[in-house]
Amino acid sequence: MLVTTDFLRIPAAMALLAGILILWRPHLLNWIVAVYLIAVGLLGLIH
């Protein structure tokens, strides 16, 4: 159960970081969204 709980926190932390980066540097929006989607997709496939 601990692995599942930790696994669920990763996308939330990534979303928080992406939101902060978008507020800080709006011109990076396309890159941040692309990297976020790829990372979440890979995490979903691995788990």
C-alpha distance matrix in Angstrom:
0.0 3.8 5.4 5.3 6.4 8.8 9.9 10.9 12.9 15.0 17.1 17.7 19.0 21.0 22.5 23.5 25.1 26.9 28.2 29.6 31.2 32.8 34.3 35.5 36.9 37.4 39.1 35.9 34.4 34.8 33.2 30.2 29.5 30.0 27.7 25.0 25.2 25.3 22.2 20.1 21.5 20.7 17.1 16.9 18.7 16.8 13.3
3.8 0.0 3.8 5.5 5.2 6.2 8.5 10.0 11.0 13.0 15.8 16.1 16.8 19.1 20.9 21.5 22.8 24.9 26.4 27.4 28.9 30.9 32.2 33.2 34.7 35.5 37.3 34.0 32.8 33.4 31.6 28.6 28.3 28.8 26.2 23.6 24.4 24.4 21.0 19.4 21.2 20.2 16.5 17.1 19.0 16.7 13.7
5.4 3.8 0.0 3.8 5.5 5.2 6.0 8.6 10.1 11.1 13.8 15.0 15.6 17.2 19.4 20.5 21.4 23.2 25.1 26.3 27.4 29.3 31.1 31.9 33.1 33.8 35.3 31.8 30.7 31.0 29.0 26.2 25.8 26.0 23.4 21.0 21.6 21.2 17.9 16.4 18.0 16.6 13.0 13.8 15.5 12.9 10.1
5.3 5.5 3.8 0.0 3.8 5.5 5.0 6.2 8.8 10.3 12.1 13.3 14.7 16.3 17.8 19.3 20.7 22.1 23.7 25.4 26.7 28.1 29.9 31.2 32.3 32.6 34.2 30.9 29.3 29.6 28.1 25.2 24.3 24.7 22.5 19.8 20.0 20.1 17.1 14.9 16.4 15.8 12.1 12.0 14.3 12.6 9.2
6.4 5.2 5.5 3.8 0.0 3.8 5.4 5.3 6.6 9.3 11.4 11.4 12.7 15.1 16.4 17.2 18.9 20.7 21.9 23.3 25.0 26.6 27.9 29.2 30.7 31.2 33.1 30.0 28.5 29.3 27.8 24.6 24.0 24.9 22.7 19.7 20.4 21.0 17.8 15.7 17.9 17.6 13.8 14.2 16.9 15.4 12.3
8.8 6.2 5.2 5.5 3.8 0.0 3.8 5.4 5.3 6.9 9.9 10.4 10.7 12.9 14.9 15.6 16.7 18.8 20.4 21.4 22.8 24.7 26.2 27.1 28.5 29.4 31.1 27.8 26.7 27.4 25.6 22.4 22.4 23.1 20.4 17.8 19.0 19.2 15.7 14.2 16.8 15.9 12.2 13.5 16.1 14.1 11.8
9.9 8.5 6.0 5.0 5.4 3.8 0.0 3.8 5.5 5.6 7.9 9.6 10.5 11.6 13.6 15.2 16.2 17.6 19.5 21.0 22.0 23.6 25.6 26.7 27.6 28.1 29.5 26.2 24.8 25.1 23.4 20.5 20.0 20.4 17.9 15.3 16.0 16.0 12.7 10.9 13.1 12.4 8.6 9.7 12.4 10.7 8.4
10.9 10.0 8.6 6.2 5.3 5.4 3.8 0.0 3.8 5.6 6.4 7.2 9.3 10.8 11.8 13.3 15.1 16.3 17.7 19.5 20.9 22.1 23.8 25.4 26.5 26.7 28.5 25.4 23.6 24.2 23.0 19.8 18.9 19.9 17.9 14.7 15.3 16.3 13.3 10.8 13.3 13.7 10.1 10.4 13.7 13.0 10.5
12.9 11.0 10.1 8.8 6.6 5.3 5.5 3.8 0.0 3.8 5.7 5.2 6.1 8.6 10.0 10.6 12.3 14.2 15.4 16.7 18.4 20.0 21.4 22.6 24.1 24.7 26.6 23.6 22.2 23.3 21.8 18.4 18.2 19.6 17.3 14.1 15.6 16.7 13.4 11.6 14.9 15.0 11.6 12.9 16.2 15.2 13.3
15.0 13.0 11.1 10.3 9.3 6.9 5.6 5.6 3.8 0.0 3.8 5.4 5.2 6.1 8.6 10.0 10.6 12.1 14.2 15.5 16.4 18.2 20.1 21.1 22.1 22.7 24.3 21.0 19.8 20.6 18.8 15.6 15.6 16.5 13.9 11.1 12.9 13.4 9.9 8.8 12.2 12.0 8.9 11.0 14.0 13.0 11.9
17.1 15.8 13.8 12.1 11.4 9.9 7.9 6.4 5.7 3.8 0.0 3.8 5.5 4.9 6.0 8.6 9.8 10.2 12.1 14.2 15.1 16.1 18.3 19.7 20.4 20.5 22.1 19.0 17.3 17.9 16.7 13.4 12.7 14.0 12.0 8.6 10.0 11.4 8.6 6.6 10.2 11.1 8.6 9.9 13.3 13.4 12.5
17.7 16.1 15.0 13.3 11.4 10.4 9.6 7.2 5.2 5.4 3.8 0.0 3.8 5.4 5.1 6.2 8.7 9.8 10.6 12.5 14.3 15.3 16.7 18.4 19.8 20.0 22.1 19.4 17.6 19.0 18.1 14.5 14.0 16.1 14.4 10.9 12.7 14.7 12.0 10.2 13.8 14.9 12.4 13.4 17.0 17.0 15.7
19.0 16.8 15.6 14.7 12.7 10.7 10.5 9.3 6.1 5.2 5.5 3.8 0.0 3.8 5.4 5.1 6.2 8.5 9.9 10.7 12.3 14.2 15.6 16.5 18.1 18.9 21.0 18.1 17.0 18.7 17.2 13.5 14.1 16.1 13.7 10.8 13.5 14.9 11.9 11.2 15.0 15.5 13.1 15.1 18.3 17.7 16.9
21.0 19.1 17.2 16.3 15.1 12.9 11.6 10.8 8.6 6.1 4.9 5.4 3.8 0.0 3.8 5.4 5.1 6.0 8.5 9.9 10.5 12.1 14.3 15.2 16.0 16.6 18.2 15.1 14.0 15.2 13.5 10.0 10.6 12.3 9.9 7.1 10.1 11.5 8.8 8.7 12.4 13.1 11.5 13.6 16.6 16.4 16.4
22.5 20.9 19.4 17.8 16.4 14.9 13.6 11.8 10.0 8.6 6.0 5.1 5.4 3.8 0.0 3.8 5.5 5.0 6.1 8.6 9.8 10.4 12.3 14.1 15.1 15.0 17.1 14.4 12.5 14.2 13.5 9.8 9.5 12.2 10.9 7.6 10.1 12.6 10.8 9.8 13.3 14.9 13.5 14.8 18.1 18.6 18.3
23.5 21.5 20.5 19.3 17.2 15.6 15.2 13.3 10.6 10.0 8.6 6.2 5.1 5.4 3.8 0.0 3.8 5.5 5.2 6.3 8.7 10.0 10.8 12.4 14.2 14.7 17.3 15.0 13.7 16.1 15.3 11.5 12.2 15.1 13.6 10.8 13.7 16.0 13.9 13.3 17.0 18.2 16.5 18.1 21.4 21.5 21.0
25.1 22.8 21.4 20.7 18.9 16.7 16.2 15.1 12.3 10.6 9.8 8.7 6.2 5.1 5.5 3.8 0.0 3.8 5.4 5.2 6.2 8.6 10.0 10.5 11.9 13.2 15.4 12.7 12.2 14.5 13.1 9.5 11.2 13.7 11.7 9.7 13.3 14.9 12.8 13.3 16.9 17.6 16.4 18.6 21.5 21.4 21.4
26.9 24.9 23.2 22.1 20.7 18.8 17.6 16.3 14.2 12.1 10.2 9.8 8.5 6.0 5.0 5.5 3.8 0.0 3.8 5.5 5.1 6.1 8.6 9.8 10.2 10.6 12.5 9.8 8.7 10.9 9.9 6.2 7.7 10.5 9.3 7.4 10.8 12.9 11.7 12.2 15.4 16.7 16.2 18.0 20.7 21.2 21.6
28.2 26.4 25.1 23.7 21.9 20.4 19.5 17.7 15.4 14.2 12.1 10.6 9.9 8.5 6.1 5.2 5.4 3.8 0.0 3.8 5.5 5.1 6.3 8.6 9.9 9.8 12.7 10.9 9.3 12.3 12.4 8.9 9.7 13.2 12.7 10.6 13.3 16.0 15.0 14.9 18.1 19.8 19.1 20.5 23.5 24.2 24.2
29.6 27.4 26.3 25.4 23.3 21.4 21.0 19.5 16.7 15.5 14.2 12.5 10.7 9.9 8.6 6.3 5.2 5.5 3.8 0.0 3.8 5.5 5.2 6.1 8.5 9.7 12.7 11.2 10.8 14.2 13.6 10.4 12.3 15.5 14.4 12.9 16.2 18.3 17.0 17.4 20.8 22.0 21.1 23.0 25.9 26.2 26.2
31.2 28.9 27.4 26.7 25.0 22.8 22.0 20.9 18.4 16.4 15.1 14.3 12.3 10.5 9.8 8.7 6.2 5.1 5.5 3.8 0.0 3.8 5.4 5.0 5.8 7.5 9.8 7.8 8.3 11.4 10.5 7.8 10.5 13.2 12.2 11.6 15.0 16.7 15.8 17.0 20.0 21.0 20.7 22.9 25.4 25.7 26.3
32.8 30.9 29.3 28.1 26.6 24.7 23.6 22.1 20.0 18.2 16.1 15.3 14.2 12.1 10.4 10.0 8.6 6.1 5.1 5.5 3.8 0.0 3.8 5.4 5.2 4.8 7.6 6.5 5.8 9.4 9.8 7.5 9.2 12.4 12.5 11.9 14.6 16.9 16.7 17.4 20.1 21.7 21.8 23.4 25.9 26.8 27.4
34.3 32.2 31.1 29.9 27.9 26.2 25.6 23.8 21.4 20.1 18.3 16.7 15.6 14.3 12.3 10.8 10.0 8.6 6.3 5.2 5.4 3.8 0.0 3.8 5.7 5.8 9.5 9.5 9.1 12.9 13.5 11.2 12.9 16.2 16.2 15.3 18.0 20.5 20.0 20.5 23.4 25.0 24.8 26.3 29.1 29.8 30.1
35.5 33.2 31.9 31.2 29.2 27.1 26.7 25.4 22.6 21.1 19.7 18.4 16.5 15.2 14.1 12.4 10.5 9.8 8.6 6.1 5.0 5.4 3.8 0.0 3.8 6.3 9.1 9.1 10.2 13.8 13.6 11.7 14.3 17.1 16.6 16.3 19.5 21.3 20.7 21.8 24.7 25.9 25.7 27.7 30.2 30.7 31.2
36.9 34.7 33.1 32.3 30.7 28.5 27.6 26.5 24.1 22.1 20.4 19.8 18.1 16.0 15.1 14.2 11.9 10.2 9.9 8.5 5.8 5.2 5.7 3.8 0.0 3.8 5.5 5.8 7.7 11.0 10.9 10.0 12.7 15.1 15.0 15.4 18.3 19.9 19.9 21.3 23.8 25.0 25.4 27.4 29.6 30.2 31.2
37.4 35.5 33.8 32.6 31.2 29.4 28.1 26.7 24.7 22.7 20.5 20.0 18.9 16.6 15.0 14.7 13.2 10.6 9.8 9.7 7.5 4.8 5.8 6.3 3.8 0.0 3.8 5.3 5.6 9.0 10.3 9.6 11.3 14.0 14.8 15.1 17.3 19.4 19.9 20.9 23.2 24.8 25.4 27.0 29.2 30.3 31.2
39.1 37.3 35.3 34.2 33.1 31.1 29.5 28.5 26.6 24.3 22.1 22.1 21.0 18.2 17.1 17.3 15.4 12.5 12.7 12.7 9.8 7.6 9.5 9.1 5.5 3.8 0.0 3.8 5.5 7.6 8.7 9.6 11.4 13.2 14.3 15.4 17.4 19.0 20.0 21.5 23.3 24.7 25.9 27.5 29.3 30.5 31.8
35.9 34.0 31.8 30.9 30.0 27.8 26.2 25.4 23.6 21.0 19.0 19.4 18.1 15.1 14.4 15.0 12.7 9.8 10.9 11.2 7.8 6.5 9.5 9.1 5.8 5.3 3.8 0.0 3.8 5.7 5.4 6.1 8.6 10.1 10.7 12.0 14.3 15.6 16.4 18.1 20.0 21.2 22.3 24.1 25.8 26.9 28.3
34.4 32.8 30.7 29.3 28.5 26.7 24.8 23.6 22.2 19.8 17.3 17.6 17.0 14.0 12.5 13.7 12.2 8.7 9.3 10.8 8.3 5.8 9.1 10.2 7.7 5.6 5.5 3.8 0.0 3.8 5.5 5.2 6.1 8.5 10.0 10.5 12.1 14.2 15.3 16.3 18.1 19.9 21.0 22.3 24.2 25.7 26.8
34.8 33.4 31.0 29.6 29.3 27.4 25.1 24.2 23.3 20.6 17.9 19.0 18.7 15.2 14.2 16.1 14.5 10.9 12.3 14.2 11.4 9.4 12.9 13.8 11.0 9.0 7.6 5.7 3.8 0.0 3.8 5.6 5.3 6.1 8.6 10.0 10.7 12.3 14.3 15.5 16.5 18.4 20.0 21.2 22.7 24.4 25.9
33.2 31.6 29.0 28.1 27.8 25.6 23.4 23.0 21.8 18.8 16.7 18.1 17.2 13.5 13.5 15.3 13.1 9.9 12.4 13.6 10.5 9.8 13.5 13.6 10.9 10.3 8.7 5.4 5.5 3.8 0.0 3.8 5.5 5.1 6.1 8.4 10.0 10.6 12.1 14.2 15.3 16.5 18.2 19.9 21.1 22.4 24.2
30.2 28.6 26.2 25.2 24.6 22.4 20.5 19.8 18.4 15.6 13.4 14.5 13.5 10.0 9.8 11.5 9.5 6.2 8.9 10.4 7.8 7.5 11.2 11.7 10.0 9.6 9.6 6.1 5.2 5.6 3.8 0.0 3.8 5.5 5.3 6.0 8.5 10.0 10.5 12.1 14.1 15.3 16.3 18.1 19.9 21.0 22.3
29.5 28.3 25.8 24.3 24.0 22.4 20.0 18.9 18.2 15.6 12.7 14.0 14.1 10.6 9.5 12.2 11.2 7.7 9.7 12.3 10.5 9.2 12.9 14.3 12.7 11.3 11.4 8.6 6.1 5.3 5.5 3.8 0.0 3.8 5.6 5.1 6.1 8.6 9.9 10.5 12.1 14.2 15.3 16.3 18.3 19.9 21.1
30.0 28.8 26.0 24.7 24.9 23.1 20.4 19.9 19.6 16.5 14.0 16.1 16.1 12.3 12.2 15.1 13.7 10.5 13.2 15.5 13.2 12.4 16.2 17.1 15.1 14.0 13.2 10.1 8.5 6.1 5.1 5.5 3.8 0.0 3.8 5.5 5.3 6.2 8.6 10.1 10.6 12.3 14.3 15.4 16.6 18.3 20.1
27.7 26.2 23.4 22.5 22.7 20.4 17.9 17.9 17.3 13.9 12.0 14.4 13.7 9.9 10.9 13.6 11.7 9.3 12.7 14.4 12.2 12.5 16.2 16.6 15.0 14.8 14.3 10.7 10.0 8.6 6.1 5.3 5.6 3.8 0.0 3.8 5.5 5.2 6.0 8.6 9.9 10.5 12.1 14.1 15.4 16.3 18.2
25.0 23.6 21.0 19.8 19.7 17.8 15.3 14.7 14.1 11.1 8.6 10.9 10.8 7.1 7.6 10.8 9.7 7.4 10.6 12.9 11.6 11.9 15.3 16.3 15.4 15.1 15.4 12.0 10.5 10.0 8.4 6.0 5.1 5.5 3.8 0.0 3.8 5.5 5.1 6.1 8.4 9.9 10.5 12.1 14.2 15.3 16.4
25.2 24.4 21.6 20.0 20.4 19.0 16.0 15.3 15.6 12.9 10.0 12.7 13.5 10.1 10.1 13.7 13.3 10.8 13.3 16.2 15.0 14.6 18.0 19.5 18.3 17.3 17.4 14.3 12.1 10.7 10.0 8.5 6.1 5.3 5.5 3.8 0.0 3.8 5.5 5.2 6.0 8.6 9.9 10.5 12.2 14.2 15.4
25.3 24.4 21.2 20.1 21.0 19.2 16.0 16.3 16.7 13.4 11.4 14.7 14.9 11.5 12.6 16.0 14.9 12.9 16.0 18.3 16.7 16.9 20.5 21.3 19.9 19.4 19.0 15.6 14.2 12.3 10.6 10.0 8.6 6.2 5.2 5.5 3.8 0.0 3.8 5.6 5.1 6.1 8.6 9.8 10.6 12.2 14.3
22.2 21.0 17.9 17.1 17.8 15.7 12.7 13.3 13.4 9.9 8.6 12.0 11.9 8.8 10.8 13.9 12.8 11.7 15.0 17.0 15.8 16.7 20.0 20.7 19.9 19.9 20.0 16.4 15.3 14.3 12.1 10.5 9.9 8.6 6.0 5.1 5.5 3.8 0.0 3.8 5.4 5.1 6.1 8.5 9.9 10.5 12.2
20.1 19.4 16.4 14.9 15.7 14.2 10.9 10.8 11.6 8.8 6.6 10.2 11.2 8.7 9.8 13.3 13.3 12.2 14.9 17.4 17.0 17.4 20.5 21.8 21.3 20.9 21.5 18.1 16.3 15.5 14.2 12.1 10.5 10.1 8.6 6.1 5.2 5.6 3.8 0.0 3.8 5.5 5.1 6.1 8.6 9.9 10.6
21.5 21.2 18.0 16.4 17.9 16.8 13.1 13.3 14.9 12.2 10.2 13.8 15.0 12.4 13.3 17.0 16.9 15.4 18.1 20.8 20.0 20.1 23.4 24.7 23.8 23.2 23.3 20.0 18.1 16.5 15.3 14.1 12.1 10.6 9.9 8.4 6.0 5.1 5.4 3.8 0.0 3.8 5.5 5.1 6.3 8.7 10.1
20.7 20.2 16.6 15.8 17.6 15.9 12.4 13.7 15.0 12.0 11.1 14.9 15.5 13.1 14.9 18.2 17.6 16.7 19.8 22.0 21.0 21.7 25.0 25.9 25.0 24.8 24.7 21.2 19.9 18.4 16.5 15.3 14.2 12.3 10.5 9.9 8.6 6.1 5.1 5.5 3.8 0.0 3.8 5.3 5.1 6.1 8.5
17.1 16.5 13.0 12.1 13.8 12.2 8.6 10.1 11.6 8.9 8.6 12.4 13.1 11.5 13.5 16.5 16.4 16.2 19.1 21.1 20.7 21.8 24.8 25.7 25.4 25.4 25.9 22.3 21.0 20.0 18.2 16.3 15.3 14.3 12.1 10.5 9.9 8.6 6.1 5.1 5.5 3.8 0.0 3.8 5.4 5.1 6.1
16.9 17.1 13.8 12.0 14.2 13.5 9.7 10.4 12.9 11.0 9.9 13.4 15.1 13.6 14.8 18.1 18.6 18.0 20.5 23.0 22.9 23.4 26.3 27.7 27.4 27.0 27.5 24.1 22.3 21.2 19.9 18.1 16.3 15.4 14.1 12.1 10.5 9.8 8.5 6.1 5.1 5.3 3.8 0.0 3.8 5.5 5.4
18.7 19.0 15.5 14.3 16.9 16.1 12.4 13.7 16.2 14.0 13.3 17.0 18.3 16.6 18.1 21.4 21.5 20.7 23.5 25.9 25.4 25.9 29.1 30.2 29.6 29.2 29.3 25.8 24.2 22.7 21.1 19.9 18.3 16.6 15.4 14.2 12.2 10.6 9.9 8.6 6.3 5.1 5.4 3.8 0.0 3.8 5.6
16.8 16.7 12.9 12.6 15.4 14.1 10.7 13.0 15.2 13.0 13.4 17.0 17.7 16.4 18.6 21.5 21.4 21.2 24.2 26.2 25.7 26.8 29.8 30.7 30.2 30.3 30.5 26.9 25.7 24.4 22.4 21.0 19.9 18.3 16.3 15.3 14.2 12.2 10.5 9.9 8.7 6.1 5.1 5.5 3.8 0.0 3.8
13.3 13.7 10.1 9.2 12.3 11.8 8.4 10.5 13.3 11.9 12.5 15.7 16.9 16.4 18.3 21.0 21.4 21.6 24.2 26.2 26.3 27.4 30.1 31.2 31.2 31.2 31.8 28.3 26.8 25.9 24.2 22.3 21.1 20.1 18.2 16.4 15.4 14.3 12.2 10.6 10.1 8.5 6.1 5.4 5.6 3.8 0.0
